[in-house]
Amino acid sequence: KSQKLNGVDWKFGDYREIEYKANSLIYCDPPYENTTAYGAVGNFDSSAFWEFCRKMSKSGHIVLISEYKAPEDFKTIWSRPVRLDIRNGGGIREHRTEKLFIYDE
């Protein structure tokens, strides 16, 4: 399958530091809001992130966001129920719904 991705310019890192080519497809997998934080990211500003997604969408990029929920001006384009690998305080593996969102201007 990787042969079909020849010519793709892969970039990853802090979304605020990447230089985006015009009309890019931007896939975002931010730390999910209201879930356990992890050290590599530190405090994540979800409001600033969603504003970035709006701005990039309005400037011609396709922005896909993986999250459990999104602001009202984003629509779900895909969803799938999942069972978390991490158990909650009661020792139960919780179920959630993974979603992909896109800005719905």
Secondary structure by P-SEA (a helix, b strand, c coil): cccccccccccccccccccccccccccccccccccccccccccccaaaaaaaaaaaaaaccccccccccccccccccbbbbbbbccccccccbbbbbbbcccccc
